């Protein structure tokens, strides 16, 4: 991750990017509370990429609160959007990713073209598909200690919050068409920027035939909706809808949210920076006649070297990540400069954790790196729940080694052997340090890497040749003399040669004794991390 080279943008005045954003917001002298917004359409799995806008906004909100501002952090679910296609994956109420075969997929398939809030939750837990999706994001925010207010677009329309925006857009429809035509084709003199919900079939339709501003209604015909190469059939119904019984197209709805909620700052991915933001800014200034919020473009991160994609199945949820990492490590990942691309490689989470540990040490003055220290001194208090110097962080790969055994006493002895604990270490500090072990163990299992083995506390059954038993006894004597892992690794080779044993047979004997398997991790180094008396007794085949 090499956070020391990219944690702080050298062109920025501050060591932490959230301070620069807070400066921009303050320069506008915003009214209190300052409103920070994110948003997403509930179209599939609520994955880690969707969480970008919540956690980026959180850091800015935290800085502003520290500066004495009242802050309202909101997250809009664009849940009056229509379901245009079936997602390939969903997440259940616990955040576990499942396929359509595990749910009532018909609840989705029968409702293509309808707003997400009109579609039943395929898990049968929430009042709608949209509510299920929003609940997942709120749960993720709670897991990371982020106070965010979830807002339903559907409710904003139903409550009449959008009425003034819709009325203004339709009253100035010629201007709205002219501005939109710079960004969207097929904007002709018949185009109406309002999409009613058909009273007959419940689907969103785009065919408005007349507008009555005094009554606050539109006339419409329910026509087909084209989605890529597919068509969602309309029912042909002709009816009347109020401004609360439809929605603005997304290019108008986004700046409409800024007006309705009084948004002062909104982060968004670089994909929006090229199309959505320019049109949203233009519509805000020249149609709605409001000031757009302070923007911040963030780079999308990749997952295992590939773009996050629900359709391709390359996704991971916050819940899944917290099975593998402490919350503060995940917050740290998002605290790094959002304008620089990075990859979240699950197979190398040990590097991310090592970077976090170094970042933490830098805050307490234990790292000789001025740039990293400046970044840590500013950002660290926003990353952890409480700042304490008494924490002990076990290196992630060592924690994975400890995860090879369920014996907590043995785990503690192994950590003592490596100098992480001593006789004076408080038990609560030991317990907190060992919390990382189960996460590292799950990581080893998920990746099926070199740490995915189980140390046998009881002596397994074995049947070794006499020469192998003699060699094991010699190796036991060597370990008893107090050598480290690298020295033990070298001695394994030497012992096998002295006893004229096939190298593979000797390693297999070691793996049988310690793992009841024929292979395992780098044996000598692993034995060097275990409690010495345990290793000696096991090599001597003693219970």
Secondary structure by P-SEA (a helix, b strand, c coil): ccccccccccccccccaaaaaaaaaaaaccccccccccccccccccccccaaaaaaaaaaaaaaaaaccbbbbbbbccccccccccccbbbccccccccccccaaaaaaaccccccccccccccccccaaaaaaaaaaaaaaaaccbbbbbbaaaaaaaccaaaaaaaaaaaaaaaaaaaccccccccccccccccccccccccccccccccccccbbbbcbbbbbcccccccccccccccccccccccaaaaaaaaaaaacccbbbbcccccccaaaaaaaaacccccccccbbbbbbbbbcccccccccccccccaaaaaacccaaaaaaaaaccccbbbbbccccaaaaaaaaaaaaaaaacccccaaaaaaaaccccccccccccccccccaaaaaaaaccccaaaaaaaaaaaccccccccaaaaaaaacaaaaaaaaaaaaccccccccccccccccccaaaaaaaaaaaaaaaacccaaaaaaaaaaaaaaacccaaaaaaaaaaaccccccccccaaaaaaccaaaaaaaaaccc
